[in-house]
Amino acid sequence: MAETIPEKTARYVLNTYARAPFVLVQGQGALLTDSDGKTYLDFAAGISVNALGHADQDLVTAVSEQIATLGHVCNLFYSAPQAELAELLCQHSFADKVYFANSGAEAVEAAIKFARKYARETYGPGKTGLVAFTGAFHGRTAGALALTAREKYQAPFRPLLPGVTFAPFNDPAAAEKVIGPETCAVFVEPVQGEGGIHPATPAFLQTLRALCDQYGALLIFDEIQCGMGRTGKLWAYEHVGVQPDMMTVAKALGGGLPIGATLLTERVAEVMAVGDHGSTFAGGPVVCRAAQVVLSRVSQPEFLAQVTHKGALLKERLCELNSPHLVEVRGLGLMIGVEFDRDVAPLIQAGHAHGVLMINAGPRVLRLLPPLIISEAQIEQFVTILRRILQETWA
């Protein structure tokens, strides 16, 4: 008898994930279908990746046409899709320049290198300190992991990149104690994703900006999960009006294809020279063409207004759940955390049986990240199912 896909995966794929007990084979819009024909309402979007849902026709057409025309050239040659995407990103953000990578973690690694070189070129050696915050998640590669204050993630892989100091998130006074003359960069998520869907307060981000200006450090926003329209603004920092010196972007940017980007101001970019950094695959024609489609769509004011409207509807309905175990509903746009007084793993598992895909952000928070094209009817359907799950699981 032939092996099943889960059996084959167990045999040949390194086991670093706890997977749901079914095989997804097809997607359309906000729906996914498994190999048994069961349909699921997708409230994970591939961890905030599928902003336009599954099998978006504009995306399919753009990728198909591009790969049939020019699939890959390395960065020793020019290609139009890369230049055009960089132009779009700069036109729609604070940035003057873009460095392309293949993932969010790679974008963070690039930002670390750029910050270290900027400090060395501007102030001389010794100004190498990095500051990050509790609850943060910046990635699992060596440098990004050093900025991620999670003991279970860090412990098996120490020693990590030195020079990192952590402070409590959303605590301006604590930030003032750790940011100083030796700090070269401060990394922060305007909305923490893995940390439980916690928006940074305006006072906190304003304090970080002021401290970075005072000490000549770079303020780096990680918008890998919260950017690209997820919060109802194209970039989450727009809610506060504080601009960074660099920003890391990934996930939704490629519409399902792997891409990352580090956005920079001119004063940071000008310290980087040919050969200082690079990547074989980064900024390839196919993924840049896909990203143009996504960015062009999600940056439209009417699209963002719909994200805000649908996010408000979802939060309103979630607050009406009236569960004795519900602690808080928080978030911005369609990036919402629902905190309970007990572990949410049983809710996620029950969701599979009820045809809903959900993920967590820590043990007690449901992290709701539906495609940004989710309909109001699908939001109502989801909340009805979640209410039923709560009644059945924690009756």
C-alpha positions as CSV (number, residue, x, y, z in Angstrom):
1,M,0.0,0.0,0.0
2,A,1.3,3.4,-0.9
3,E,2.3,5.8,1.9
4,T,-0.1,8.6,2.7
5,I,1.2,12.2,2.5
6,P,1.4,12.4,6.3
7,E,3.4,9.2,6.4
8,K,5.7,10.3,3.6
9,T,6.2,13.6,5.3
10,A,7.1,11.9,8.6
11,R,9.6,9.7,6.7
12,Y,11.4,12.3,4.7
13,V,10.7,15.8,6.0
14,L,12.6,17.1,9.1
15,N,10.1,17.1,11.9
16,T,10.0,20.8,13.1
17,Y,6.3,21.4,12.9
18,A,3.2,20.0,14.6
19,R,0.8,19.6,11.6
20,A,-2.9,19.4,11.4
21,P,-4.2,15.9,10.6
22,F,-5.3,16.5,7.0
23,V,-3.7,17.3,3.6
24,L,-4.7,20.6,2.0
25,V,-4.9,20.4,-1.8
26,Q,-6.8,23.4,-3.1
27,G,-7.7,27.0,-2.2
28,Q,-10.1,29.6,-3.5
29,G,-10.6,33.0,-1.9
30,A,-10.9,32.5,1.8
31,L,-11.6,28.7,1.5
32,L,-9.3,25.7,1.5
33,T,-10.1,22.1,0.6
34,D,-8.4,18.9,1.9
35,S,-7.8,15.6,0.1
36,D,-11.1,14.2,1.4
37,G,-13.1,17.1,-0.1
38,K,-13.7,18.8,3.3
39,T,-13.8,22.6,3.0
40,Y,-12.3,25.0,5.6
41,L,-12.8,28.7,6.3
42,D,-9.3,30.1,6.4
43,F,-8.7,32.4,9.4
44,A,-4.9,31.9,9.4
45,A,-4.0,33.0,5.8
46,G,-0.7,31.1,6.0
47,I,0.2,33.2,9.0
48,S,-0.7,36.6,7.5
49,V,0.6,35.7,4.0
50,N,-2.4,35.2,1.8
51,A,-3.7,38.8,1.9
52,L,-5.6,38.3,-1.4
53,G,-6.7,34.8,-0.5
54,H,-6.1,31.7,-2.5
55,A,-5.8,31.5,-6.3
56,D,-6.4,35.3,-6.9
57,Q,-6.8,35.6,-10.6
58,D,-4.6,38.7,-11.0
59,L,-1.8,37.0,-9.1
60,V,-2.1,33.8,-11.0
61,T,-2.0,35.7,-14.3
62,A,1.0,37.9,-13.4
63,V,3.1,34.9,-12.1
64,S,2.2,32.7,-15.1
65,E,3.1,35.4,-17.6
66,Q,6.3,36.3,-15.8
67,I,7.7,32.8,-15.4
68,A,6.9,32.2,-19.1
69,T,8.9,35.3,-20.0
70,L,11.8,35.5,-17.6
71,G,11.9,33.2,-14.5
72,H,15.3,33.9,-12.8
73,V,18.3,36.1,-13.3
74,C,20.8,36.7,-10.5
75,N,21.4,40.2,-9.1
76,L,24.4,40.7,-11.4
77,F,21.8,41.8,-14.0
78,Y,19.0,44.2,-14.1
79,S,15.4,43.2,-14.3
80,A,12.3,45.4,-14.6
81,P,10.1,43.7,-12.0
82,Q,12.6,44.3,-9.3
83,A,13.1,48.0,-10.1
84,E,9.4,48.5,-10.4
85,L,8.6,46.8,-7.1
86,A,11.3,48.9,-5.3
87,E,9.8,52.0,-6.8
88,L,6.3,51.1,-5.5
89,L,7.6,50.3,-2.0
90,C,9.4,53.6,-1.8
91,Q,6.5,55.5,-3.2
92,H,4.2,54.0,-0.6
93,S,6.4,54.3,2.5
94,F,9.1,56.4,4.2
95,A,11.9,54.6,2.4
96,D,14.3,55.8,-0.2
97,K,15.9,52.4,-1.0
98,V,15.0,48.7,-0.8
99,Y,17.1,45.6,-0.2
100,F,15.4,42.4,-1.3
101,A,15.7,39.1,0.5
102,N,13.7,35.8,0.5
103,S,12.0,35.9,3.9
104,G,11.3,38.0,6.9
105,A,14.2,36.5,8.9
106,E,16.6,37.4,6.0
107,A,15.2,40.9,6.0
108,V,16.0,41.2,9.7
109,E,19.5,39.8,9.3
110,A,20.1,42.4,6.6
111,A,18.8,45.2,8.9
112,I,21.2,44.0,11.6
113,K,24.2,44.2,9.2
114,F,23.1,47.6,7.8
115,A,22.7,49.0,11.3
116,R,26.1,47.8,12.5
117,K,27.8,49.2,9.4
118,Y,26.0,52.5,9.7
119,A,27.1,52.9,13.3
120,R,30.7,52.0,12.5
121,E,30.9,54.3,9.5
122,T,29.2,57.2,11.3
123,Y,30.5,56.9,14.8
124,G,33.4,54.5,14.7
125,P,33.8,51.0,16.3
126,G,32.2,50.1,19.6
127,K,28.6,51.3,18.9
128,T,27.1,47.8,18.3
129,G,24.4,47.4,20.9
130,L,21.0,46.1,19.8
131,V,17.8,46.6,21.8
132,A,14.6,44.5,21.4
133,F,11.6,43.8,23.6
134,T,9.8,41.1,25.5
135,G,7.1,39.3,23.5
136,A,8.9,40.0,20.2
137,F,9.4,37.6,17.4
138,H,11.9,38.5,14.7
139,G,12.7,35.1,13.2
140,R,14.6,31.9,13.8
141,T,17.9,32.5,12.0
142,A,20.9,33.3,14.2
143,G,20.7,37.1,14.3
144,A,17.0,37.3,14.2
145,L,16.7,34.7,17.0
146,A,19.1,36.7,19.2
147,L,16.4,39.5,19.0
148,T,13.6,37.1,19.9
149,A,13.2,36.9,23.7
150,R,11.9,33.4,23.9
151,E,13.8,31.0,26.1
152,K,12.5,27.9,24.4
153,Y,13.6,29.2,21.0
154,Q,17.0,30.5,22.1
155,A,18.2,27.9,24.7
156,P,19.2,25.1,22.4
157,F,21.2,27.3,20.1
158,R,23.3,29.5,22.3
159,P,25.7,31.2,22.1
160,L,23.8,33.7,19.9
161,L,24.7,37.1,18.4
162,P,26.1,39.1,21.3
163,G,25.2,42.7,22.2
164,V,21.4,42.3,22.5
165,T,19.5,43.9,25.4
166,F,15.8,43.3,26.1
167,A,13.3,45.6,27.8
168,P,9.6,45.2,28.5
169,F,7.3,46.0,25.6
170,N,5.2,49.2,25.8
171,D,7.3,50.5,28.8
172,P,8.8,53.9,27.8
173,A,10.6,54.2,31.1
174,A,12.3,50.8,30.7
175,A,13.3,51.7,27.2
176,E,15.0,54.9,28.5
177,K,17.2,52.7,30.8
178,V,18.6,50.4,28.0
179,I,19.0,52.7,25.0
180,G,22.1,54.7,25.3
181,P,25.3,55.9,23.5
182,E,26.4,52.2,22.8
183,T,23.1,51.4,21.0
184,C,23.3,51.1,17.3
185,A,19.7,50.0,16.6
186,V,16.3,49.4,18.3
187,F,14.0,46.7,16.8
188,V,10.3,46.7,17.5
189,E,7.1,45.4,16.0
190,P,4.4,48.1,15.9
191,V,2.0,45.3,16.5
192,Q,3.4,42.1,18.1
193,G,2.1,39.0,16.3
194,E,3.6,35.9,17.9
195,G,3.6,37.8,21.2
196,G,-0.2,37.8,21.4
197,I,-1.4,40.6,19.1
198,H,-0.3,43.6,21.2
199,P,-0.2,47.0,19.5
200,A,2.5,49.3,20.6
201,T,1.2,52.5,22.2
202,P,1.8,55.9,20.6
203,A,3.8,57.0,23.7
204,F,6.1,53.9,23.5
205,L,6.9,54.4,19.8
206,Q,7.3,58.1,20.2
207,T,9.7,57.5,23.1
208,L,11.7,55.1,21.0
209,R,12.0,57.6,18.2
210,A,13.2,60.3,20.5
211,L,15.7,58.1,22.2
212,C,17.1,56.9,18.9
213,D,17.5,60.5,17.7
214,Q,19.1,61.4,21.0
215,Y,21.7,58.7,20.9
216,G,22.3,58.3,17.1
217,A,20.7,54.9,17.0
218,L,18.5,53.5,14.2
219,L,14.8,52.8,14.8
220,I,13.8,49.6,13.0
221,F,10.2,48.5,12.6
222,D,9.5,44.8,12.0
223,E,6.3,44.9,9.9
224,I,6.7,41.4,8.6
225,Q,3.3,40.3,10.0
226,C,1.5,43.5,10.7
227,G,2.4,45.3,7.5
228,M,0.9,45.2,4.0
229,G,-2.6,46.4,4.9
230,R,-3.2,43.9,7.7
231,T,-4.1,46.5,10.3
232,G,-6.2,48.7,8.0
233,K,-3.3,51.0,7.1
234,L,-0.7,49.9,4.6
235,W,1.9,50.0,7.3
236,A,1.1,49.7,11.0
237,Y,3.4,52.6,11.9
238,E,0.9,54.9,10.2
239,H,-1.5,54.5,13.1
240,V,1.0,56.4,15.3
241,G,2.7,58.6,12.8
242,V,6.2,57.6,13.9
243,Q,8.6,56.8,11.1
244,P,11.5,54.4,11.3
245,D,14.9,54.5,9.7
246,M,14.5,50.9,8.4
247,M,11.6,48.5,8.2
248,T,11.4,44.8,7.5
249,V,8.6,43.4,5.3
250,A,7.8,39.9,4.1
251,K,4.8,37.5,4.5
252,A,1.9,39.1,2.5
253,L,4.2,41.0,0.2
254,G,4.7,38.0,-2.2
255,G,1.1,36.8,-2.2
256,G,2.3,33.3,-1.2
257,L,5.7,33.3,-2.9
258,P,8.8,33.8,-0.7
259,I,10.1,37.4,-0.5
260,G,11.4,39.7,2.1
261,A,12.5,43.3,2.0
262,T,14.4,45.8,4.1
263,L,13.4,49.3,3.5
264,L,15.9,52.1,4.3
265,T,16.3,55.8,4.4
266,E,19.0,57.3,2.2
267,R,21.3,58.1,5.1
268,V,21.4,54.4,6.0
269,A,21.6,53.2,2.4
270,E,24.6,55.4,1.5
271,V,27.0,53.5,3.9
272,M,26.4,50.2,2.1
273,A,28.7,49.4,-0.8
274,V,28.9,46.8,-3.6
275,G,29.7,43.4,-2.0
276,D,28.5,44.3,1.5
277,H,25.5,42.0,1.2
278,G,23.8,39.8,-1.3
279,S,21.5,36.9,-2.2
280,T,21.2,34.6,-5.3
281,F,17.4,34.4,-5.4
282,A,16.4,37.7,-3.8
283,G,14.3,40.1,-5.9
284,G,13.7,37.6,-8.7
285,P,11.4,38.6,-11.5
286,V,8.6,36.2,-10.7
287,V,8.2,37.0,-7.0
288,C,8.6,40.7,-7.7
289,R,5.9,40.6,-10.3
290,A,3.6,38.9,-7.7
291,A,4.5,41.5,-5.1
292,Q,3.6,44.3,-7.5
293,V,0.1,42.9,-7.8
294,V,-0.3,42.5,-4.0
295,L,1.1,45.9,-3.1
296,S,-0.9,47.7,-5.8
297,R,-4.2,46.1,-4.5
298,V,-3.7,46.4,-0.8
299,S,-2.5,50.0,-1.0
300,Q,-5.7,51.2,-2.5
301,P,-7.6,53.5,0.0
302,E,-10.9,51.7,-0.6
303,F,-9.3,48.3,0.0
304,L,-7.8,49.5,3.3
305,A,-11.1,51.1,4.3
306,Q,-12.7,47.7,3.9
307,V,-10.1,46.0,6.0
308,T,-10.8,48.5,8.8
309,H,-14.6,48.0,8.4
310,K,-14.4,44.2,8.4
311,G,-11.9,44.2,11.3
312,A,-14.3,46.4,13.4
313,L,-17.2,44.0,12.5
314,L,-15.1,40.9,13.5
315,K,-14.1,42.5,16.8
316,E,-17.7,43.6,17.6
317,R,-19.0,40.0,16.9
318,L,-16.2,38.5,19.0
319,C,-17.0,40.7,22.0
320,E,-20.6,39.4,21.7
321,L,-19.4,35.8,22.3
322,N,-20.2,36.3,26.0
323,S,-18.0,33.4,27.1
324,P,-17.0,33.3,30.8
325,H,-13.5,32.4,29.6
326,L,-13.0,35.3,27.3
327,V,-10.4,37.7,28.7
328,E,-9.9,40.3,25.9
329,V,-10.4,41.0,22.2
330,R,-7.6,43.2,20.8
331,G,-5.9,44.2,17.6
332,L,-6.1,46.4,14.6
333,G,-7.8,45.8,11.3
334,L,-7.9,42.1,10.5
335,M,-5.0,41.3,13.0
336,I,-6.9,40.2,16.0
337,G,-6.1,38.4,19.2
338,V,-8.7,36.7,21.3
339,E,-7.4,35.9,24.8
340,F,-9.0,33.3,27.0
341,D,-8.3,32.2,30.6
342,R,-7.1,28.8,29.4
343,D,-5.2,27.1,26.6
344,V,-6.8,27.5,23.2
345,A,-5.3,24.3,21.6
346,P,-8.7,22.5,22.1
347,L,-10.5,25.3,20.2
348,I,-8.1,25.1,17.3
349,Q,-8.4,21.3,17.1
350,A,-12.2,21.6,17.3
351,G,-12.1,24.1,14.5
352,H,-10.8,21.4,12.2
353,A,-13.9,19.3,12.7
354,H,-16.1,22.4,12.2
355,G,-14.3,23.5,9.0
356,V,-12.4,26.5,10.4
357,L,-8.6,27.0,10.4
358,M,-7.2,29.0,13.3
359,I,-3.8,29.5,14.9
360,N,-2.6,30.7,18.2
361,A,-0.2,33.4,19.5
362,G,1.0,31.9,22.7
363,P,-1.0,29.3,24.7
364,R,-4.1,31.3,25.5
365,V,-4.6,33.6,22.5
366,L,-6.4,32.8,19.3
367,R,-4.7,34.7,16.5
368,L,-7.2,35.6,13.8
369,L,-5.6,36.6,10.5
370,P,-8.1,35.9,7.7
371,P,-7.3,36.9,4.1
372,L,-8.0,40.6,3.7
373,I,-10.6,39.8,1.1
374,I,-12.7,37.9,3.6
375,S,-16.4,38.8,3.2
376,E,-18.8,40.0,5.9
377,A,-20.8,36.9,5.5
378,Q,-17.8,34.7,6.1
379,I,-17.0,36.7,9.2
380,E,-20.5,36.1,10.5
381,Q,-20.1,32.4,9.6
382,F,-16.8,32.2,11.5
383,V,-18.1,33.8,14.7
384,T,-21.2,31.5,14.6
385,I,-18.9,28.5,14.4
386,L,-16.5,29.8,17.1
387,R,-19.5,30.3,19.4
388,R,-20.5,26.7,18.8
389,I,-17.0,25.5,19.4
390,L,-16.8,27.4,22.7
391,Q,-20.1,25.9,23.9
392,E,-19.0,22.4,23.0
393,T,-15.4,22.6,24.3
394,W,-15.8,24.5,27.5
395,A,-19.5,24.0,28.4
